[in-house]
Structure formats: C-alpha cells, structure tokens
Amino acid sequence: MAFDLKIACLTVICTLCLPVEAQGQIFSDTTRTEAIQEVTVTSDRTINPNSVTTSKKADAALMQATGSLQVSDVIKYFSGATVKDYGGIGGLKTVSVRGLGASHTAVAYDGVIITDNQTGQIDLGKFSSSQAESVRMVSGPDNDLLQPAALAAQAAVISINTGRPQLEGIKSKSSAQLKYGSFNTLSAQAESAFKAGKRNTVSLQGEWLKTNGNYPYTQDNGSSSKEMRRDNSDVQRLRLEGALFSDIGRYYTLDTRAYWFQSEQGLPANILYNENAARERLWNRNGFVQSTLSIRANAGSILRFGLKYSLTDTRYLDPKVSNTQGKTDNRYIEQEGYFSLLFYSHINDYLSFSCGSDVRLSTLDGNGAQQARPFRGIANSTMALKYASERLTLTARVNYLTTSETTKIRQAAEDFERYSPTAGLNWLVWPAAGLHLRASYSKTYRLPTFNDLYFEQIGRRDLRPEQASVTSAGMVIENEVSGIRYSVYADAYNSDVKDRIMAVPGKNTAVWMMKNIGLVTTHGLETGLELQTLQGLVRPALQITYTYQRSMDKTDSQSTTWNHQLPYTPRHSASAVTWVETPYVNASCNLIYSGEYFCNAYNGPEYHMPPYYELGCSLWREFAFKSFDLSLKAECINLTDSRYELVRNYPMPGRQFRLSATFEL
C-alpha cells in the first residue's frame, strides 16, 4: 500500500472520530447536572525549543491518546527512534536512536541510570506507561546540567519520570485500574499516595499482568500459506513499587524508591522452528533500591548524592536439547552498586557550571562451569559549562571514562580509558516567530557487554569497544496564536560508529550472535509538527513525525555489504496522533508507518522486509461521582488488522481490542 493511501486512511478515520459531539452521541452523567465552563489547559512543552538538540517528551495526554501500554509503545511516536519488537507483550523491546544501537541509549528512572552489563539491552517492555508521569528522549547533548555523569556520557537518553504525588489540601489519594483485552490479556493496578507527617509523602503501586499471547498469524510456505497461532507466548508479570519523598529541613530533600519486577514467560520461537514445538521458558526477577539526596547550599548551588543497588536474576530453560542432561537450564545473577556525586552552581544571570562523578561496580555469576564470572568497575566523570541569555544558549561538556575488569576464569577484557567532548548551540533568530537554530556535536564510547565477551557459546573477547560521534543541526519554531500552540522542528544529523558491535538474534530472543562491523555511517533527518488547543470546550491536538535514516556499512569497499543498509533499519518511518478532548467524550487516532528494510547486512531480495503500518483508535470518558471518579476507555489496536513483522519470522499481533476502567478516590 502506498504511503499516500495510508495517510488517506488516517484522515478518514480521524474525520470520523473527531466530530463526536457534533453527531450528538453524548454520554451524560445522570448522577448530577452542572454548567460546563470553558476550560483553559496549561501543559508542559513536549518539544523544548531551547534545547541544543532534538528533545521530545510524552506527557499523560499523549500516552492516553496513543493507548500506550508500555514505555516502548510511547517511544514509537518519537522521531529518530527505531523500536525493535520481537512480537507481542512478552517480546523483547529495545530502542536505537539515530542508528547508534540500543547500547548507546541510556535509560534513566527518576534520574538514576538503569543498566544491564550482561546484555546491554534495556527491555522497555518491562516498564508500564501507567507508572510514568512523562517519558522524555534527548538525542545528543542535554541542556540539563543536573545530569549524572553516567547519563551525560551516553549518545541518547530516555528518561522515565514517575513524579512526586500532588497532595495539596488532601491527606491521601488512591486509584485502581482494570484492563481486559484480546488474547485473554488481563491487568490490574492499584496505587496509593498519602502524607506521613508534615515532611514525608509515601507512594505505593502494584501492577499484575497476564496474557495467553496466542494471536493468529499467517505462515508462508513457498506458494502456499497456513493459518497458525503463536505458540508459547504466555506472559505473567508482577511489578511492585514504593517511594518515600522527604523534605528534611529547608534545604534538604531525600527521594527513596524500591522497585521489584518478576515475570515468567514463554519464548515464542522464530516461526520457522515453531510448529507447536517452542518450549523455551524465561524467568526474570529484577529489583533495585535507589536514593537521591539534594542539598541547596544557596539560591544558586545544588549538591546531589545518588546511591543505588540492583539485582537481576534470570533463568533460561530449554527442555528439549540433545545433550547429556536433555535440557539447557542457564541461570544468571547480575548485581550492581552505583554511587554518584554532582555539584551544580548558577554563577550569574548567564553562566552555569556543573561537575560530577559516579562509580558502578558490577558482577555476573551463574550456574555454568565455564562461566567467566566477570567483575567490572566503571568510573565516569563530567564537567559542563552553560551560557544562556534570552536569545542564545551555549553548552560545552567533557566526559571521562575509565574501566577495570577481572574474571575468575579465562582472560579478562583490557581496561579502557577515554575522554569524550560534547558541545551545543541554540540561537533564537526570530523572536516574533519563535524561530530557533541549533547545532550539536558529541562523541561517546560503549563497552562490550558481559555476554559479548564471555558468553559460553558466542562470547568473543576480541571484540573492540564502539566509538561513536554524532553531528546535528536543525531548527525549531514554537509559538502560540489564538489559543493554539504550534511547534515545528527539523534536525539533520550524521553519525559514525567505529567498531560497531552487532547483536543478531539466533533461534530465539535469548541467544545472540555477536560481531564487529568496522565502520557504520548514518545520514538522517528527523522532523515533526505539533498542534495543541489550549482553551475551549473542544480541544483538538495533533502530532506528526517523520524520520529518514540511511545507515550504511562502510567497513570494506570490496565487501558485498558495502553501502548496504543496516539490518532492521528502515529508511523512512512516520507516525501521527490526533486526539480531541471535550466535556462529553474524548477520542483519538494514531498511526505508525515504517518503510521497507532488510533483515540481513546483505540487502538482497531474499532479505527484503515489506513496509507496514498500524492504525489505532480509542474513546474514553471521565465521570465524577460524590465519593470517586471513574474513567472508562475502549481501544482498538491495529484497526485494519495489518499483518507484519518488525523482526524476520517474529510476527506481530493483528487487530486487538482493549477495555479499561479506572477508579480514583
């Protein structure tokens, strides 16, 4: 289907959804009658016009409109981001920003980095969008000088912010949510926040999810095809969180959070091996405790300490293996301790300065006799300077990275030490129009993971660290006319990754094959448009993004893959979301589109992946009763039942429906 036809479909569906009030389909609350006043909306910017690089944020309104169940669903609507999804709720979901690979994208939870030294792949499918107040992605140097060194050293950062509960004038608030959807997907969530004394606020949250995941798909067998159902796709998850927010005196704040996640799931195989024979299972338990102490020394200085301990316990079972045990039962335990120190000073009206250091100590153990049992120490240091006037913002930063590594058996990887600079500029050229020009440069490094180096079957100690550099330039316009805020941005970028480490899935998503690609160059363009109505009874909004990405293998001009597009990297991708809020019912439509790409480094026709699109829509309404508020929502995901694969032989679900009810006290 041509791209213009997809846009036409979106236009038709949105046209049907938007005039809900005009068609007279009004759902009234019969419990009481009240006069409806015009509403004025005050919301955070989703695009930061003063940023030196592309910065995007999804707030609660956008996550509601897109029907995002997981954080990975939100990221699909950010330009410049490529989400790899291995099918369904339980499939692995990783994000590559500007063609750099998932390991160059840091994930932060309330400002503290989340790491996985075993695989380097942070599965964003583990994080529910319901727990997030906002999700922010920065592609390059960040204007925020209150950024820990570990985050500042990354090429891109995805920040999940849960927010502090707002309890002004009340002592507590609670909510509960039930969701039911296709393929027997059921989830329940409960949350409560309350004051514990004058200076403490406590937040508790729990979420449980279960799904069969046995969605239908079509398996092509040459000239014939067969209708089948996804096998071994069941998932059961539990997430528990607790947070304590303390105001200790006038100048001290302490935020402490405990997190626990556990899951059991089947690993749906590559469908070439499926035939109802997939039996692999994966158990995952992950928990952390993190605490951040902020001290305001005076009006312009902040001293911040961070401390974290995390534990990840993973078990992989394949009960049908031709070995002496008749099975493969691998268990891994990864532990990490993290400490950070950051100092920020607002020197005068124009200059700000920050410096900081953090240390991470990581170990990996398991039940294999030949496991290397590595220990890695990583120290990051950063120093940044920022000049900001009404029309000009300049940032400069230098990061320093050093590592030390040991193993109990086999030879350890060599220690690593590097400096990396970043710089950025934002210039308000035309204040009346809100036109900003911006440019940035960054250089980063990423180490091979423990699996890259030491995994028994596929680990290669000779893997070299990746070296990445990104140059970006663009513009952004933000303004407000007659109560409508509009933002337009466009950024062109070039990235070079030397000695890139490629992780290619084998038979399933638990086993990978690793290799270096000497040089990868990416030329790209990311652009977007946002419109938001800030006042009135009917408040429509629109967001459109487009990304062009040409990622080429530049290793060897005599190679058959020279100038070929990297696997699973479409040249063209786009998204669109439109929604309308009214006093009676709210409606939204969303579209995800990806152009063709290839599943192999050699772009032959046998590895061609066709373009795909996914269209969804939803309706929701909020009711206010005397003792509680009720929100009801109905969603259709993949309205046109588009059948596609993001990863070869890992089909995605077709049309799905979801109903949810949320109670707030």
Backbone hydrogen bonds, N-H to C=O, Kabsch-Sander energy under -0.5 kcal/mol:
donor,donor_aa,acceptor,acceptor_aa,energy
6,K,2,A,-1.5
7,I,3,F,-2.1
8,A,4,D,-1.9
9,C,5,L,-2.2
10,L,6,K,-2.3
11,T,7,I,-2.5
12,V,8,A,-2.3
13,I,9,C,-2.5
14,C,10,L,-2.9
15,T,11,T,-2.1
16,L,12,V,-1.8
17,C,13,I,-2.1
18,L,14,C,-2.8
20,V,17,C,-0.6
20,V,18,L,-1.5
21,E,18,L,-0.5
23,Q,19,P,-1.6
24,G,21,E,-1.7
25,Q,20,V,-1.2
26,I,24,G,-1.8
28,S,26,I,-0.7
30,T,28,S,-0.8
32,R,29,D,-0.8
37,Q,35,A,-0.6
41,V,39,V,-0.5
41,V,534,L,-4.4
43,S,41,V,-0.5
48,N,55,S,-1.1
51,S,48,N,-1.4
56,K,137,M,-2.6
57,K,46,T,-2.1
58,A,135,V,-3.3
59,D,57,K,-0.6
63,M,59,D,-2.2
64,Q,60,A,-2.2
65,A,61,A,-2.2
66,T,62,L,-2.2
67,G,63,M,-0.6
67,G,64,Q,-0.6
68,S,63,M,-1.7
71,V,124,L,-0.7
71,V,127,F,-2.8
72,S,124,L,-0.8
73,D,70,Q,-1.0
74,V,70,Q,-0.9
74,V,71,V,-0.6
75,I,71,V,-1.7
76,K,72,S,-0.9
77,Y,74,V,-2.0
78,F,75,I,-2.2
81,A,78,F,-1.2
82,T,96,S,-3.0
83,V,81,A,-0.5
84,K,82,T,-0.5
84,K,94,T,-2.8
85,D,83,V,-0.6
86,Y,92,L,-2.0
91,G,87,G,-0.5
91,G,88,G,-0.6
94,T,84,K,-1.7
96,S,82,T,-2.5
98,R,80,G,-2.9
98,R,96,S,-0.5
100,L,97,V,-1.6
104,H,101,G,-1.5
105,T,102,A,-1.5
106,A,104,H,-0.6
106,A,156,A,-2.9
107,V,114,I,-0.7
108,A,158,I,-2.7
109,Y,112,V,-2.9
110,D,108,A,-0.6
110,D,160,I,-2.8
112,V,109,Y,-1.3
114,I,107,V,-3.2
120,G,116,D,-2.6
122,I,120,G,-0.7
123,D,121,Q,-0.7
124,L,93,K,-2.2
124,L,122,I,-1.0
126,K,123,D,-1.6
127,F,124,L,-1.0
128,S,126,K,-0.6
129,S,69,L,-1.3
131,Q,128,S,-1.0
132,A,129,S,-1.1
133,E,161,N,-2.7
134,S,161,N,-1.7
135,V,58,A,-2.0
136,R,159,S,-2.5
137,M,56,K,-3.0
138,V,157,V,-2.3
139,S,54,T,-2.4
140,G,138,V,-1.0
140,G,155,A,-0.5
145,L,143,N,-0.6
147,Q,145,L,-0.8
151,L,148,P,-0.7
152,A,148,P,-2.3
153,A,149,A,-1.5
154,Q,151,L,-1.7
155,A,104,H,-0.8
156,A,104,H,-1.4
157,V,138,V,-2.0
158,I,106,A,-3.1
159,S,136,R,-3.2
159,S,157,V,-0.5
160,I,108,A,-3.1
160,I,158,I,-0.5
161,N,134,S,-2.5
161,N,159,S,-0.6
162,T,160,I,-0.6
167,L,165,P,-0.7
170,I,167,L,-1.6
173,K,193,A,-2.5
175,S,191,E,-2.7
176,A,663,F,-2.3
177,Q,189,Q,-2.9
178,L,661,A,-2.4
179,K,187,S,-2.6
180,Y,659,L,-2.7
181,G,185,T,-2.7
182,S,657,F,-2.0
185,T,181,G,-1.5
186,L,184,N,-0.6
186,L,210,K,-3.0
187,S,179,K,-2.3
188,A,208,W,-2.3
189,Q,177,Q,-2.5
190,A,206,G,-2.3
191,E,175,S,-2.7
192,S,204,L,-2.6
193,A,173,K,-2.7
194,F,202,V,-2.3
195,K,171,K,-2.2
196,A,200,N,-2.6
197,G,195,K,-0.5
201,T,245,F,-2.3
202,V,194,F,-3.1
203,S,243,A,-2.6
204,L,192,S,-3.1
205,Q,241,E,-2.6
206,G,190,A,-2.5
207,E,239,R,-2.6
208,W,188,A,-2.6
209,L,237,R,-2.3
210,K,186,L,-2.6
211,T,235,V,-2.3
212,N,183,F,-1.9
213,G,183,F,-1.1
215,Y,213,G,-1.6
217,Y,228,M,-2.8
219,Q,217,Y,-0.5
219,Q,226,K,-3.1
220,D,218,T,-0.6
221,N,224,S,-3.5
223,S,221,N,-0.5
224,S,221,N,-1.9
226,K,219,Q,-2.4
228,M,217,Y,-2.9
228,M,226,K,-0.5
230,R,215,Y,-3.0
235,V,211,T,-2.3
236,Q,264,E,-1.9
237,R,209,L,-3.0
238,L,262,Q,-2.4
239,R,207,E,-2.9
240,L,260,W,-2.7
241,E,205,Q,-2.9
242,G,258,A,-2.2
243,A,203,S,-2.8
244,L,256,T,-2.7
245,F,201,T,-3.0
246,S,244,L,-0.6
246,S,254,L,-2.9
247,D,199,R,-2.4
248,I,246,S,-0.8
248,I,252,Y,-1.5
249,G,247,D,-1.1
252,Y,248,I,-0.9
253,T,294,S,-2.1
254,L,246,S,-2.7
255,D,292,T,-2.5
256,T,244,L,-2.4
257,R,290,Q,-3.0
258,A,242,G,-3.0
259,Y,288,F,-2.8
260,W,240,L,-2.5
261,F,286,N,-2.9
262,Q,238,L,-2.3
263,S,284,N,-2.4
264,E,236,Q,-2.2
265,Q,282,L,-2.1
266,G,234,D,-2.2
267,L,280,E,-2.1
270,N,507,K,-1.7
271,I,649,N,-2.2
273,Y,270,N,-2.8
274,N,271,I,-0.5
277,A,274,N,-2.9
281,R,317,L,-2.5
282,L,265,Q,-2.6
283,W,315,R,-2.7
284,N,263,S,-2.3
285,R,313,D,-2.5
286,N,261,F,-3.3
287,G,311,L,-2.5
288,F,259,Y,-2.0
289,V,309,Y,-2.2
290,Q,257,R,-2.7
291,S,307,L,-2.6
292,T,255,D,-2.7
293,L,305,F,-2.5
294,S,253,T,-2.8
294,S,292,T,-0.5
295,I,303,L,-3.0
296,R,251,Y,-2.5
297,A,295,I,-1.0
297,A,301,S,-0.7
298,N,301,S,-0.9
301,S,298,N,-1.0
302,I,344,Y,-2.6
303,L,295,I,-2.8
304,R,342,L,-3.0
305,F,293,L,-2.6
306,G,340,S,-2.5
307,L,291,S,-2.3
308,K,338,Y,-2.3
309,Y,289,V,-2.1
310,S,336,E,-2.4
311,L,287,G,-2.7
312,T,334,E,-2.6
313,D,285,R,-3.4
314,T,312,T,-0.5
314,T,332,Y,-2.8
315,R,283,W,-2.5
316,Y,330,N,-3.0
317,L,281,R,-2.4
318,D,328,T,-2.9
321,V,326,G,-1.0
323,N,321,V,-2.0
326,G,323,N,-0.6
328,T,318,D,-2.4
330,N,316,Y,-2.4
332,Y,314,T,-2.9
333,I,365,D,-2.8
334,E,312,T,-2.8
335,Q,363,T,-1.9
336,E,310,S,-2.1
337,G,361,L,-2.1
338,Y,308,K,-2.6
339,F,359,V,-2.1
340,S,306,G,-2.6
341,L,357,S,-2.8
342,L,304,R,-2.4
343,F,355,C,-2.9
344,Y,302,I,-2.9
345,S,353,F,-3.0
346,H,300,G,-4.1
347,I,345,S,-1.1
347,I,351,L,-0.9
348,N,351,L,-1.5
352,S,386,K,-2.4
353,F,345,S,-2.6
354,S,384,A,-2.2
355,C,343,F,-2.1
356,G,382,T,-2.3
357,S,341,L,-2.1
358,D,380,N,-2.5
359,V,339,F,-2.5
360,R,378,I,-2.8
361,L,337,G,-2.3
362,S,360,R,-0.5
362,S,376,R,-2.9
363,T,335,Q,-2.3
364,L,374,P,-1.6
365,D,333,I,-2.6
367,N,331,R,-1.3
371,Q,368,G,-1.2
375,F,406,T,-2.8
376,R,362,S,-2.7
377,G,404,S,-2.9
378,I,360,R,-2.8
379,A,402,T,-2.6
380,N,358,D,-2.6
381,S,400,Y,-2.2
382,T,356,G,-2.7
383,M,398,V,-1.7
384,A,354,S,-2.9
385,L,396,A,-2.6
386,K,352,S,-2.6
387,Y,394,L,-2.9
388,A,350,Y,-2.4
389,S,392,L,-3.1
393,T,426,N,-2.8
394,L,387,Y,-2.9
395,T,424,G,-2.4
396,A,385,L,-2.1
397,R,422,T,-2.6
398,V,383,M,-2.2
399,N,420,S,-3.1
400,Y,381,S,-2.8
401,L,418,R,-2.9
402,T,379,A,-1.9
403,T,416,F,-2.3
404,S,377,G,-2.0
406,T,375,F,-2.3
408,K,372,A,-2.2
409,I,372,A,-1.1
418,R,401,L,-2.5
420,S,399,N,-2.7
422,T,397,R,-2.6
423,A,441,Y,-2.6
424,G,395,T,-2.3
425,L,439,A,-2.8
426,N,393,T,-2.5
427,W,437,L,-3.2
428,L,391,R,-3.4
429,V,427,W,-1.3
429,V,435,L,-1.3
430,W,435,L,-1.5
433,A,430,W,-0.8
434,G,430,W,-1.2
435,L,430,W,-1.9
436,H,434,G,-0.5
436,H,476,V,-3.1
437,L,427,W,-2.6
438,R,474,G,-2.6
439,A,425,L,-2.1
440,S,472,S,-2.6
441,Y,423,A,-2.7
442,S,470,V,-2.1
443,K,421,P,-1.3
444,T,468,A,-3.0
446,R,466,E,-1.7
450,F,117,N,-3.5
451,N,118,Q,-2.5
453,L,449,T,-1.9
454,Y,450,F,-3.3
455,F,451,N,-1.3
459,G,455,F,-2.9
460,R,452,D,-3.5
463,L,460,R,-1.5
466,E,446,R,-2.1
467,Q,498,K,-2.0
468,A,444,T,-2.9
469,S,496,D,-2.0
470,V,442,S,-2.7
471,T,494,N,-2.7
472,S,440,S,-2.6
473,A,492,A,-2.5
474,G,438,R,-2.8
475,M,490,A,-2.4
476,V,436,H,-2.2
477,I,488,V,-3.2
478,E,434,G,-1.6
479,N,486,Y,-2.1
481,V,484,I,-2.5
484,I,481,V,-1.5
485,R,483,G,-0.5
485,R,532,Q,-2.8
486,Y,479,N,-2.6
487,S,530,E,-2.4
488,V,477,I,-2.5
489,Y,528,G,-2.1
490,A,475,M,-2.3
491,D,526,E,-2.7
492,A,473,A,-3.0
493,Y,524,G,-2.4
494,N,471,T,-2.6
495,S,522,T,-2.4
496,D,469,S,-2.4
497,V,520,V,-2.9
498,K,467,Q,-3.1
498,K,496,D,-0.6
499,D,518,G,-3.5
500,R,497,V,-0.6
500,R,517,I,-1.7
502,M,500,R,-0.6
502,M,515,K,-3.5
504,V,502,M,-0.6
504,V,513,M,-2.2
506,G,508,N,-0.8
506,G,511,V,-2.4
511,V,508,N,-1.2
513,M,504,V,-2.0
515,K,502,M,-1.2
517,I,500,R,-3.2
520,V,497,V,-2.2
521,T,552,M,-2.2
522,T,495,S,-2.9
523,H,550,R,-2.1
524,G,493,Y,-2.7
525,L,548,Y,-2.6
526,E,491,D,-2.6
527,T,546,Y,-2.6
528,G,489,Y,-2.2
529,L,544,I,-2.6
530,E,487,S,-2.7
531,L,542,L,-2.8
532,Q,485,R,-2.2
533,T,540,P,-1.6
534,L,483,G,-3.0
534,L,532,Q,-0.5
535,Q,483,G,-0.5
536,G,39,V,-1.6
539,R,537,L,-0.6
539,R,581,E,-2.8
541,A,579,W,-2.6
542,L,531,L,-2.7
543,Q,577,V,-2.9
544,I,529,L,-2.7
545,T,575,S,-2.5
546,Y,527,T,-2.7
547,T,573,S,-2.9
548,Y,525,L,-3.1
549,Q,571,R,-2.2
550,R,523,H,-3.1
551,S,549,Q,-0.7
552,M,521,T,-3.4
552,M,550,R,-0.6
553,D,564,H,-1.6
554,K,519,L,-3.1
554,K,552,M,-0.7
559,S,556,D,-1.8
562,W,559,S,-1.3
563,N,553,D,-2.7
564,H,561,T,-2.2
566,L,551,S,-1.8
568,Y,598,F,-3.5
569,T,566,L,-1.1
571,R,596,E,-0.9
573,S,547,T,-1.9
574,A,593,Y,-2.4
575,S,545,T,-2.0
576,A,591,L,-2.2
577,V,543,Q,-2.9
578,T,589,C,-2.6
579,W,541,A,-2.0
580,V,587,A,-2.5
581,E,539,R,-1.5
586,N,620,W,-3.1
587,A,580,V,-1.9
588,S,618,S,-2.1
589,C,578,T,-2.7
590,N,616,G,-2.5
591,L,576,A,-2.9
592,I,614,E,-2.4
593,Y,574,A,-2.9
594,S,612,Y,-2.6
595,G,572,H,-3.5
597,Y,609,M,-1.9
599,C,607,Y,-2.0
603,N,601,A,-0.7
604,G,602,Y,-1.9
607,Y,604,G,-2.0
608,H,605,P,-1.3
609,M,597,Y,-3.4
612,Y,594,S,-2.1
614,E,592,I,-2.4
616,G,590,N,-2.7
617,C,636,C,-2.0
618,S,588,S,-2.1
619,L,634,A,-2.4
620,W,586,N,-2.3
621,R,632,L,-2.2
623,F,630,L,-3.7
625,F,623,F,-0.6
625,F,628,F,-2.4
629,D,664,E,-2.6
630,L,623,F,-2.8
631,S,662,T,-2.4
632,L,621,R,-2.4
633,K,660,S,-2.3
634,A,619,L,-2.8
635,E,658,R,-2.8
636,C,617,C,-2.7
637,I,656,Q,-2.4
639,L,615,L,-4.1
641,D,638,N,-2.1
644,Y,642,S,-0.6
646,L,650,Y,-0.6
647,V,650,Y,-0.6
650,Y,647,V,-2.2
652,M,644,Y,-2.5
656,Q,637,I,-2.6
658,R,635,E,-2.1
659,L,180,Y,-3.0
660,S,633,K,-2.3
661,A,178,L,-2.4
662,T,631,S,-2.6
663,F,176,A,-3.3
664,E,629,D,-2.5
665,L,174,S,-3.3
